[in-house]
Each structure stands twice: as structure tokens, then as C-alpha cells.
Amino acid sequence: MSNLLATGSSALLAFQRALSTVSHNVANLNTPGYSRQRTEFAARDGTFHGYGYQGGGVQIVDVHRMADSLATARLLDSTGELNRLQQMSVLSNRLDSLFSEKATGIAAPWSGFFDSISALSSSAAGAADRQSVLAQANALVTRFNQLDQQLDKVDGEVNSGLTSSVGEVNRLAKEIAQLNGRIGNNAANASGDLLDRRDQLISQLIGYTGGTAVQQDGGQINVFTAGGQPMVVGATASSLVTVADPYRPERLQVALETNGQRVTLDKRALGGQIGGLMEFRSTVLDPAIAELGRIAISLTETFNEGHRAGMDQYGQMGGDFFTAPQPQISSHSGNTGNAVLQPSLGDLGSLNGKNVMLRFDGSNWVASDPDTGTAIPVTGTGTAADPLVINGVELVLASGTPATNDRFLLQPTAGAAGTIKVAISDPSRIAAANPVKAQADLANTGTGKLGAVTVTNPADPNLLAPSVIEFIDANQYTIDGAGPFTYTPGQAITHNGWSVTIDGAPAAGDAFNLGPTGANSSDNGNARLLSNLDDARKLNGGTLTLNGAISGLTTTVGSAARQADYSAEAQQVLQDQAQAARDSISGVNLDEEAADLMRLQQAYQAAAQIISTADTLFQSLLSATRR
């Protein structure tokens, strides 16, 4: 009877603990990262009674955590990549809305400005049309300024995201290291809940940094970033910190601190949410800022050039219509020399807006792409007479002397959209008229007809000087007595910074007079030219128009947003598959747990019946001995 009682007691205790395990599984049905547990039973050693061994009941030998390292590793890899792509998608779509929405994009005020110029070309003397041009110009530069400010705010949000993410990474890494210390070198005997907690923290950490988790012999787990940098090694955790960019202190970078050393990490060394922030900034935000600035500079240079070739209502040659933003250059914080480089715009057609790393190697200046290290051609020596020329930008060594390996970051167009302004406030200063007018002498007897006068060099000091084209005969002419020159019908005659065409057959003695247009003219020749400058092929070596550049910017940002969306959606599918694979092994299934609960309950009741039977037999024996 004692054996019967011991057997029943062991079963009762084992099934009670098994029921507790099932209850624990059900209770953690919605706990993130929980791995279901299963009780393992084994028969107790029997007792030899001469005729053979008598069983001793049952015992629990293990509470097994249902987990698969391959499924967990696959889920970790997917988590880091998904967080990176989702971060890219969210920020890229925000940028896309800035450029594509009518209320915030550049296209609407851009069209409004050139439409107002077109309207002015139909009524060059109209005060209302002139005032409209100024109003539309101010609306356009305001939109440029606002867009630049919004992009700066997004850049600030990237800084904030890096700061908050670094704080979370350090907290998670420290806690993982502490759990590694508690688990020690015998994970087989560690609590399943403790191992689940560690796996969940690792998943969160890799969600920020990307990377992998590698289990050591004994059970401790080392965690590495996407670039292989160690975040947790055994019970030791490294720390991430934000540091100022050596060229742009307002922009933050991420550095790894380990063993007393600090290493700045680039976007390729981190994945996850932090990697997404850094990749967005370098591949989407910075190019958008640079291209917006390139468009602003191109508008300024192109329109100012055309405006200087016209005459305003005061009879004066036109000046700059917009202020002229200049390229920016920043020295590295570690430079030991005192060189100061002064950048200025050179060839607009060669300007591409990409940042350039400029380094002095001790005797020459060398340029490269700061992201890829690809060499960029440099010409010139840096003097005023022979400036350095890089991608359409000219640089002059204004003062000081560079030391060997001094570095500078050239930003040809970044920030230009934030500094563009309208340079005039008086509508009468709009140079809508052609400064030179031509007219045929009333005594002409031939059939020669004047074409439009075009200003070829507004800086020519004799541009407004009166001139006379006089024909000796139908095939020869003089200009202000100089010549004779051969005449071909329809040819351009150029002099004093202007050009005019004469067609037909002038007769001997025919004269054509050219001179300044004068004040208060209703001439609209220059306004017509200005209204078409948005279609002038000024960029990319004369192959791209200003309108094309705006369309290209909007399309590029939109494409980046769509690509990020598609990639994030595809990765979400892979994430769901990895999660399903993990849950098929580790997830809690209520139907299965309910079946186990009923089976164990019945077994528990049967074990209780064994004890009750043993008690009945014992009571019967006691009753028999009392007689």
C-alpha cells in the first residue's frame, strides 16, 4: 500500500505541475516573444522485489522551451531589414508629399511666375502686369525658402531620431548583457521565460541596428550590428553615442564606444531603424536639398542674365532680378592649416549639385565623392587667375595655407533655395524692353526689312551708342563708316553687343538706324525672351531645361518613396512568413493547450483516485486488525 500511495502521489504532483505549465502557456498567449513550454515526464526507477522490478511512478525531468534557433535567426534578420525599410518609407513619403502637393510644391508658383512674365510681354507698359510679376516672383522665392526650411526640419527630425534610437540601443544592449550574465554558461538550466526575455530584447535591439545574434558555447549570445560592430559580447555591452559631423556640426552622426575607443559609423555599418535614418538622409534627403538648390541657382543665373540684357522704364539697363546664392564649403574640424577657400559659380551647365570632398595632399588638391571615394577631376591651381574648377564650381584660395591632408566639404547647391530672394522692389525696374531699337530710314528705296534686335553682350560699353548701317549697294554695307562688309539676305549683323538681321534687297544709300530704346518704352522684346527661359536648356551640359529639372526632382523623390514602399511591403511579407515559421514552433495554440489541459486534468483525477484507493485499502486493513 505504501508503494501504491507513493506512485499516486508522484503522479498527482507531476500532473499538477504539468497543469501549471499549460496554464502558464495560456496566460502568455499574447506576450510578445513568449515561447510555449512543454513538460517532459519520465518513469521513476523501480524497486526490485525478487520476482522483478516494481514501478515507482512518474517524475518531471524537464520543462522544455519550444524554440528553434534557425527560425529565431531568420526572424531577427527580417526584423532589422523591415525596420530599415519602414523608416525609409515613412520619411521618403513625407518628402514626396512636400514636392508633389500643390500647396507645398514648387511647380505651382513656378508656373505662376513665368505666366506673369508671359502676360507682361503682352503689355510691357502695364503697371498691373509689372506688379503681378513682382508678386509672383516673391511667391516663388517664398516657396523655395519654405521648402528649404521644411527639408531642414526633416534633417532635424533625423537628428532627433538618431538621438532617441541611440538611447534605446544602449538600454537594450545593457539589459541583454545583464541577462547573459544571469544565464551564464549553462542556458540549459536557465528559465525559459528568462531566455524569452533575452530573445525579445535582442529582437528589439536588432530592430534599431540590424545585424545578427550569435550564440556561444554554453548559451550566452553575442549581438553584432549590420556592419559587424559588436554591441553585446557575453556580459559586456558597447555603447552608441551621437557626435557632431566634422564638417556640419548641426548634423549628428553615430559612433560606437567600446573598450574606451570611439569609432564613427557610416550608414553601411548600421541597419534597422538607425540605418534607415542614415540611409534616407544620404540617399534621398541630401540629393533633394542639393537638386532644389541647383534649380534655385539655375533660375537665378539664367533669369538674371536675361534680365541684364533688357532695359527698364527708367531707361536703364536691367540689373539682377534675383539675389545670387553661392556654393558653400566647410572645413573639417580636424584641419591643422588655416586655408580659407572662396567658392563661386563657374559653368552652370557643369553644375551637378553633388557634394565633393576636397583634400590637400601636400602639393596638390584632390577631389572625391564623399560617399564612394570615387575620384573627381580637378583643374587649376587655386589662384584668382587660375581657380580650382570642380563640377562647374570655381574655388580660390582666399587666405591662409593648407596643411597636408586638410579636408574641405564642397556643397555646390545645398541651402541655395533658402537664400534666394527678389533683388528689386520697384515694378518699373523690371527690364521688359529690348535696350536697342532699330528702324529703317524713311528715305530708303530698297526692299530691305529689319528683323528683331538681340542683345549679345549687355556688358558692352557701346551697347547704347547710336549706330547706322548704310548700304553701298545691294551686296555691301558699312557700320558707322567702317567696312564695307558683304551682305547676304537674312544674315545677322553684329556690332557693339547687339545683333540684328536684315532681309530683302536694300538699295544703294539705304540706311538703318540703331540706338537706345529710352525710358517709358512699351517695347516687350526682352519680356518675350524672359518668358521662355524656363524652357532654356541650361543644365547638364545644355541638355536639360529648368522645367525638366523641376519635373525630374519631383519624379526622383516620388520614385524613391514608391521604391521604399514596395520594398517595405515585400519585406513585410517575408517578416510575416518568418513570424509564422517561428510561431509554428514556439507560438501558443489554444486548441492544443485545451486538449492538453483536459488530458492532464483526467490524469490528475486518476492519480487522485489512486490515492483514494490506497486510503480505502489502508482503512480496511486497520479495521481488520481492530477485531
C-alpha positions in Angstrom: 0.0 0.0 0.0 2.9 2.4 0.6 4.1 1.8 -2.9 0.6 2.4 -4.2 0.4 5.7 -2.2 3.9 6.8 -3.4 3.0 6.1 -7.0 -0.2 8.0 -6.8 1.5 10.9 -5.0 4.2 11.2 -7.6 1.6 11.2 -10.4 -0.5 13.7 -8.6 2.4 16.1 -8.1 3.7 15.6 -11.7 0.3 16.2 -13.3 -0.3 19.3 -11.1 3.0 20.8 -12.3 2.2 19.9 -15.8 -1.2 21.7 -15.5 0.7 24.7 -14.1 2.9 24.7 -17.3 -0.2 24.6 -19.5 -1.8 27.4 -17.5 1.4 29.4 -17.9 1.3 28.9 -21.7 -2.4 30.1 -21.9 -1.7 33.1 -19.6 1.1 34.2 -22.0 -0.8 33.8 -25.2 -0.4 37.5 -26.1 3.0 38.0 -24.5 5.4 39.2 -27.3 8.3 36.8 -27.8 6.9 34.1 -25.5 7.9 30.5 -26.4 5.5 27.9 -25.2 6.7 25.3 -22.7 6.2 21.6 -22.5 6.6 19.3 -19.5 8.7 16.2 -20.1 7.8 13.1 -18.0 9.9 10.1 -17.1 9.2 6.9 -15.1 10.9 6.8 -11.7 13.3 4.0 -11.0 11.5 0.8 -9.9 12.2 -1.4 -6.8 13.4 -5.0 -7.1 11.3 -7.4 -5.2 12.9 -10.8 -6.1 10.3 -11.6 -8.7 11.2 -8.4 -10.7 11.1 -4.6 -10.6 8.0 -2.8 -9.3 7.4 0.6 -10.9 7.8 3.7 -8.7 5.6 6.1 -10.5 6.4 9.2 -12.6 8.6 12.3 -12.3 9.1 15.5 -14.3 12.6 15.6 -15.8 12.3 18.9 -17.7 10.1 21.9 -18.6 11.2 22.3 -22.2 11.1 25.6 -24.0 9.9 25.1 -27.6 12.3 27.2 -29.7 14.2 26.8 -32.9 17.4 28.7 -33.3 17.2 28.8 -37.2 13.6 30.2 -37.1 14.6 32.7 -34.5 17.7 33.8 -36.5 15.6 34.2 -39.7 13.1 36.4 -37.8 15.8 38.5 -36.4 17.3 39.2 -39.8 13.9 40.0 -41.2 13.1 42.4 -38.3 16.2 44.6 -38.8 15.6 44.8 -42.6 11.9 45.6 -42.1 12.6 48.4 -39.7 15.1 49.9 -42.0 12.8 49.9 -45.0 9.8 51.1 -43.0 11.8 54.1 -41.7 12.9 54.8 -45.3 9.3 54.5 -46.5 7.8 56.9 -43.9 10.4 59.6 -44.4 10.5 59.3 -48.2 6.7 59.6 -48.4 6.8 62.7 -46.3 9.4 64.2 -48.7 7.3 63.1 -51.6 4.2 64.9 -50.3 6.3 68.1 -49.9 7.2 68.2 -53.5 4.1 66.7 -55.1 1.4 68.6 -53.3 0.2 71.7 -55.0 0.1 73.6 -51.7 3.7 72.8 -50.8 5.5 72.0 -54.1 7.4 74.3 -56.3 5.6 73.6 -59.6 2.5 75.9 -59.0 4.4 79.1 -58.0 7.0 78.4 -60.7 4.3 78.3 -63.4 2.6 81.3 -61.9 5.8 83.4 -62.2 6.5 82.5 -65.8 2.9 83.0 -66.7 3.1 86.5 -65.2 6.2 87.2 -67.4 4.3 86.0 -70.4 1.4 88.3 -69.5 3.9 91.2 -69.2 5.2 90.5 -72.7 1.8 91.3 -74.0 1.6 94.6 -72.1 5.1 95.7 -71.2 4.0 99.2 -70.1 1.1 97.9 -67.9 1.7 98.8 -64.2 -0.6 96.0 -63.0 1.2 93.4 -65.0 4.6 94.6 -63.7 3.2 94.5 -60.1 2.0 90.9 -60.8 5.4 89.8 -61.9 6.9 91.1 -58.6 4.2 89.4 -56.6 4.6 86.1 -58.4 8.4 86.3 -58.0 8.1 86.9 -54.3 5.6 84.0 -54.1 8.2 81.8 -55.9 11.1 82.6 -53.7 9.0 82.3 -50.6 8.1 78.7 -51.7 11.8 78.0 -52.3 12.6 79.3 -48.8 9.7 77.3 -47.3 10.7 74.1 -48.9 14.3 74.6 -47.8 13.1 75.2 -44.3 10.9 72.1 -44.4 13.9 70.0 -45.6 16.0 71.4 -42.7 13.2 70.3 -40.3 13.2 66.8 -41.7 17.0 66.8 -41.2 16.5 67.9 -37.6 14.0 65.0 -37.2 16.6 62.6 -38.4 18.9 64.0 -35.7 16.2 63.5 -33.1 15.5 60.0 -34.4 19.2 59.1 -34.1 19.4 60.5 -30.5 16.3 58.6 -29.3 17.3 55.4 -31.1 20.8 55.5 -29.6 19.3 55.8 -26.1 17.1 52.8 -26.7 20.0 50.8 -28.2 22.2 51.4 -25.1 19.4 50.4 -22.8 18.7 47.2 -24.6 22.3 46.3 -25.0 22.9 46.8 -21.3 19.9 44.7 -20.3 20.9 41.9 -22.8 24.4 41.8 -21.3 22.9 41.6 -17.8 20.7 38.7 -18.9 23.8 37.0 -20.4 25.4 37.3 -17.0 22.5 35.8 -15.2 22.1 32.9 -17.7 25.9 32.3 -17.5 27.3 29.3 -19.4 24.5 26.9 -18.7 21.5 28.0 -20.7 20.0 24.5 -20.5 19.2 25.1 -16.8 18.0 28.7 -17.3 14.4 29.7 -17.0 12.6 29.6 -20.3 11.0 32.9 -19.5 14.4 34.4 -19.0 15.6 33.1 -22.4 12.4 34.5 -24.0 13.0 37.9 -22.4 16.6 37.9 -23.8 15.4 36.9 -27.3 12.8 39.7 -27.2 15.3 42.3 -26.2 17.7 41.1 -29.0 14.9 41.4 -31.5 14.2 45.0 -30.4 17.9 45.8 -30.5 18.4 44.4 -34.0 15.3 46.4 -35.0 17.3 49.5 -34.3 20.7 48.5 -35.6 20.2 45.5 -37.9 22.7 42.7 -37.6 22.9 39.2 -36.2 22.9 37.3 -32.9 25.5 34.5 -32.4 25.1 32.0 -29.6 28.3 31.0 -27.8 29.1 27.6 -26.3 27.2 27.5 -23.0 24.3 29.7 -24.1 25.4 33.3 -23.9 24.5 35.4 -27.0 26.7 38.0 -28.8 24.9 40.7 -30.8 26.5 42.5 -33.8 25.3 45.4 -35.9 24.6 45.0 -39.7 28.2 46.2 -40.3 29.7 43.6 -37.8 30.3 46.0 -35.0 29.9 44.3 -31.6 27.0 45.6 -29.4 27.0 42.8 -26.8 29.7 40.3 -26.2 28.9 38.0 -23.3 28.1 40.1 -20.3 29.8 43.2 -21.8 27.8 45.9 -23.7 29.1 48.5 -26.0 27.5 52.0 -26.3 26.4 54.1 -29.2 26.7 57.9 -29.0 25.8 60.7 -31.3 28.6 63.0 -32.4 28.7 66.2 -34.5 29.6 65.9 -38.1 33.1 67.2 -38.6 32.0 69.4 -41.5 28.5 70.3 -40.4 28.2 70.5 -36.6 24.4 70.9 -36.8 24.2 67.4 -38.2 24.6 64.3 -36.0 26.4 61.1 -36.7 26.5 57.8 -34.8 29.7 56.4 -33.1 30.4 53.2 -31.3 32.2 53.3 -27.9 33.9 50.1 -26.8 37.0 49.5 -24.7 37.5 53.2 -24.3 37.6 53.9 -28.0 35.1 55.8 -30.2 34.6 54.8 -33.9 32.3 56.9 -36.1 29.9 54.6 -38.1 28.7 55.2 -41.6 25.3 54.2 -43.0 26.7 50.8 -44.1 27.7 49.8 -40.6 24.1 50.0 -39.3 20.8 48.6 -40.4 17.4 48.7 -38.7 15.8 51.9 -37.8 19.1 53.8 -37.3 20.4 52.6 -40.7 17.1 53.6 -42.3 17.5 57.2 -40.9 21.1 57.5 -42.1 20.3 56.0 -45.5 17.4 58.2 -46.0 19.4 61.3 -45.2 22.3 60.4 -47.6 20.3 58.9 -50.5 17.0 60.8 -50.5 17.2 64.0 -48.4 20.6 65.3 -49.3 20.1 64.8 -53.1 16.7 66.5 -52.8 18.2 69.5 -51.0 21.1 69.7 -53.5 18.8 69.5 -56.5 16.3 72.1 -55.2 19.3 74.4 -54.6 20.6 73.7 -58.1 17.2 74.7 -59.5 17.3 77.9 -57.4 20.8 78.8 -58.6 19.9 77.9 -62.2 16.8 80.2 -62.1 18.9 83.0 -60.6 21.7 82.8 -63.1 19.6 82.3 -66.1 17.0 84.9 -65.3 19.5 87.5 -64.1 21.5 87.0 -67.3 18.4 87.6 -69.4 17.2 90.5 -67.2 20.6 92.3 -67.5 20.1 92.2 -71.3 16.9 94.3 -71.1 16.0 98.0 -70.3 13.7 99.2 -67.5 11.2 102.0 -67.6 13.8 104.5 -66.4 15.9 103.9 -69.5 18.5 102.0 -67.5 19.9 98.5 -68.3 18.4 95.8 -66.1 20.3 94.6 -63.1 20.0 91.3 -61.1 16.3 90.3 -60.7 17.2 87.7 -58.0 20.0 87.5 -55.5 22.6 85.0 -56.4 23.1 82.1 -53.9 26.7 80.9 -53.8 28.2 77.4 -53.2 29.1 76.5 -49.7 32.4 75.0 -48.4 33.1 73.8 -44.9 36.5 72.8 -43.4 37.0 69.7 -41.4 37.2 70.2 -37.6 40.5 68.4 -37.5 42.3 70.6 -40.1 45.6 71.9 -38.9 46.1 74.6 -41.6 44.4 77.9 -41.8 43.4 77.9 -45.5 40.2 79.7 -46.5 38.7 78.7 -49.8 36.2 81.0 -51.6 33.8 79.2 -53.9 31.8 80.8 -56.7 29.7 79.5 -59.6 31.5 78.9 -62.8 29.8 76.9 -65.6 26.1 76.4 -64.9 26.0 73.6 -67.4 28.6 71.6 -65.4 26.9 72.2 -62.1 25.5 68.9 -60.7 24.9 69.7 -57.1 26.7 66.6 -55.7 28.9 67.2 -52.6 32.7 67.0 -53.1 35.4 66.1 -50.7 38.4 68.3 -51.3 41.8 67.3 -49.8 45.3 68.9 -50.0 47.9 66.1 -50.3 50.8 68.4 -49.6 51.3 69.7 -53.1 48.1 69.4 -55.0 44.3 69.4 -54.4 42.4 66.2 -55.0 38.7 65.8 -55.1 36.5 62.7 -54.5 32.9 61.7 -53.8 32.5 61.7 -50.0 30.2 58.6 -50.1 32.0 56.3 -52.6 35.5 57.8 -52.6 35.4 58.0 -56.4 37.9 60.5 -57.8 36.5 63.7 -59.3 38.5 65.7 -61.9 40.1 69.0 -60.7 41.7 71.7 -62.8 43.5 74.9 -61.8 45.8 75.8 -59.0 43.5 77.8 -56.8 44.8 81.3 -57.6 42.5 84.1 -58.7 43.9 83.9 -62.2 43.7 80.1 -62.2 41.0 78.9 -59.8 40.3 75.3 -59.0 37.4 74.1 -61.1 35.3 71.2 -59.9 31.9 70.3 -61.4 31.2 73.8 -62.5 32.3 75.5 -59.3 35.4 77.7 -59.1 37.4 77.9 -55.9 40.1 80.5 -54.9 42.5 80.2 -52.0 41.4 83.5 -50.4 43.8 83.4 -47.5 46.0 81.1 -45.3 47.9 78.0 -46.1 46.6 74.4 -46.2 48.4 71.7 -44.3 48.9 68.2 -45.6 45.6 66.2 -45.5 43.5 69.2 -44.7 40.0 68.4 -45.9 37.0 70.5 -47.0 33.4 69.6 -48.0 32.1 71.5 -51.0 28.4 71.7 -51.2 27.7 73.4 -54.6 24.0 73.9 -54.2 22.8 72.8 -50.7 20.9 75.5 -48.9 20.7 77.8 -52.0 16.9 77.5 -52.1 16.9 79.1 -48.6 18.8 82.2 -49.6 17.3 83.1 -52.9 15.5 86.5 -52.8 14.0 89.0 -55.2 16.5 91.8 -55.7 14.2 94.5 -56.8 11.0 96.0 -55.3 10.2 98.7 -57.9 8.0 97.4 -60.7 9.5 100.0 -63.1 12.9 98.3 -62.6 11.7 95.2 -64.5 13.7 95.2 -67.7 11.0 94.2 -70.1 12.2 96.3 -73.1 14.9 95.5 -75.6 17.5 98.2 -74.9 18.4 98.7 -78.6 15.8 99.6 -81.2 16.2 99.7 -84.9 14.3 101.5 -87.6 14.7 101.9 -91.3 15.3 105.4 -92.8 12.2 106.8 -94.3 14.1 107.7 -97.5 15.0 104.0 -98.1 14.1 102.8 -101.6 15.0 99.1 -101.4 13.1 96.2 -100.0 15.3 95.6 -97.0 13.4 94.7 -93.9 14.6 94.8 -90.3 14.3 91.7 -88.1 14.4 91.6 -84.3 17.3 93.2 -82.5 19.1 90.8 -80.0 21.5 91.8 -77.3 24.5 89.5 -77.4 26.7 91.3 -74.8 24.8 93.5 -72.3 28.2 94.5 -70.7 29.5 96.1 -73.9 30.1 99.8 -73.1 28.9 100.9 -76.5 25.7 98.9 -76.5 23.5 102.0 -76.3 25.6 104.1 -78.6 23.7 105.2 -81.8 24.8 103.3 -84.9 24.0 103.4 -88.6 24.0 100.6 -91.1 24.3 102.1 -94.6 24.3 100.1 -97.8 26.7 100.9 -100.6 24.8 98.7 -102.9 22.6 95.6 -102.6 25.6 93.4 -101.6 27.7 95.7 -99.3 27.2 97.8 -96.2 29.1 99.8 -93.7 28.6 100.3 -89.9 29.3 103.8 -88.6 31.6 104.2 -91.6 33.5 101.0 -91.0 33.6 98.5 -93.8 32.5 97.7 -96.4 31.1 94.3 -95.4 29.5 91.7 -97.6 25.8 91.4 -97.2 23.7 88.2 -97.6 19.9 88.5 -97.1 18.8 87.2 -93.7 22.3 87.3 -92.2 22.9 88.6 -88.7 24.8 91.8 -88.4 26.6 92.2 -85.1 28.1 95.3 -83.6 28.5 96.9 -80.1 27.0 94.0 -78.2 23.8 93.7 -80.4 22.8 91.7 -83.4 20.1 92.4 -86.0 19.0 90.6 -89.1 18.1 92.4 -92.4 16.3 90.6 -95.1 15.3 91.5 -98.6 17.3 93.6 -101.2 18.4 97.0 -99.8 19.2 99.7 -102.4 22.3 101.8 -102.5 22.1 104.6 -99.9 19.5 102.8 -97.8 20.2 103.2 -94.1 19.1 101.5 -90.9 19.5 103.4 -87.6 20.0 101.7 -84.2 20.0 103.4 -80.8 18.8 103.1 -77.2 15.1 102.3 -76.6 14.8 105.0 -74.0 12.6 105.5 -70.9 8.9 104.5 -70.5 9.0 102.3 -73.6 6.3 99.8 -74.2 8.7 97.6 -76.1 8.3 93.9 -74.9 11.2 92.3 -76.7 13.1 91.3 -73.5 10.0 90.2 -71.7 9.3 87.7 -74.5 12.7 86.3 -74.1 12.4 86.1 -70.3 9.0 84.3 -70.5 10.7 81.4 -72.4 13.7 81.0 -70.1 12.0 78.1 -68.2 12.5 76.1 -71.4 16.1 77.1 -71.9 18.5 74.2 -71.9 21.0 75.4 -69.4 21.7 72.3 -67.3 23.6 69.1 -67.7 25.8 70.5 -70.5 22.9 72.2 -72.3 20.6 69.1 -72.4 18.2 69.8 -69.6 15.7 72.7 -69.2 14.7 74.3 -66.0 11.2 72.9 -66.3 12.8 69.5 -66.9 14.8 69.9 -63.7 11.7 70.6 -61.6 9.9 67.6 -63.1 12.9 65.5 -62.6 13.2 66.4 -58.9 9.5 65.6 -58.2 9.8 62.4 -60.1 13.0 61.3 -58.3 11.6 61.9 -54.9 8.4 60.2 -55.8 10.2 57.2 -57.2 12.3 56.9 -54.1 9.1 56.9 -52.0 7.4 54.3 -54.2 10.5 52.1 -54.2 10.7 52.3 -50.4 7.0 51.4 -50.2 7.4 48.4 -52.5 10.5 47.2 -50.6 8.8 47.6 -47.2 5.7 45.7 -48.4 7.8 42.9 -49.8 9.8 42.7 -46.6 6.6 42.7 -44.6 5.6 39.5 -46.4 8.9 37.9 -45.6 8.6 39.1 -42.0 5.1 37.5 -41.7 6.5 34.3 -43.1 9.4 34.3 -40.6 7.0 35.1 -37.8 4.7 32.3 -38.9 7.6 29.8 -39.0 8.6 30.8 -35.5 5.1 30.7 -34.2 4.5 27.2 -35.6 7.2 26.0 -33.3 7.1 28.4 -30.4 3.7 30.0 -30.5 0.9 29.1 -28.1 -2.0 27.2 -29.7 -5.2 27.4 -27.7 -6.7 24.3 -29.2 -3.6 22.3 -28.4 -3.4 23.7 -24.9 -7.0 23.0 -24.2 -6.5 19.4 -25.3 -3.5 19.1 -23.0 -5.5 20.7 -20.2 -8.3 18.1 -20.5 -5.8 15.2 -20.8 -3.8 16.3 -17.8 -7.0 17.0 -15.8 -8.2 13.5 -16.4 -4.7 12.1 -15.5 -4.7 14.2 -12.3 -8.2 12.9 -11.3 -7.0 9.4 -12.0 -3.9 9.9 -9.8 -6.2 11.3 -7.1 -8.3 8.1 -7.4 -5.2 6.0 -6.9 -4.5 7.8 -3.6 -8.2 7.4 -2.6 -7.9 3.7 -3.3 -4.8 3.4 -1.3 -6.5 5.1 1.6 -9.5 2.8 1.4 -7.3 -0.3 1.4 -5.4 1.1 4.4 -8.6 1.8 6.3 -9.8 -1.7 5.5 -6.6 -3.1 6.9 -6.9 -1.0 10.1 -10.5 -2.2 10.6 -9.5 -5.8 10.2 -6.7 -5.5 12.8 -9.0 -4.0 15.4 -11.1 -7.1 15.7 
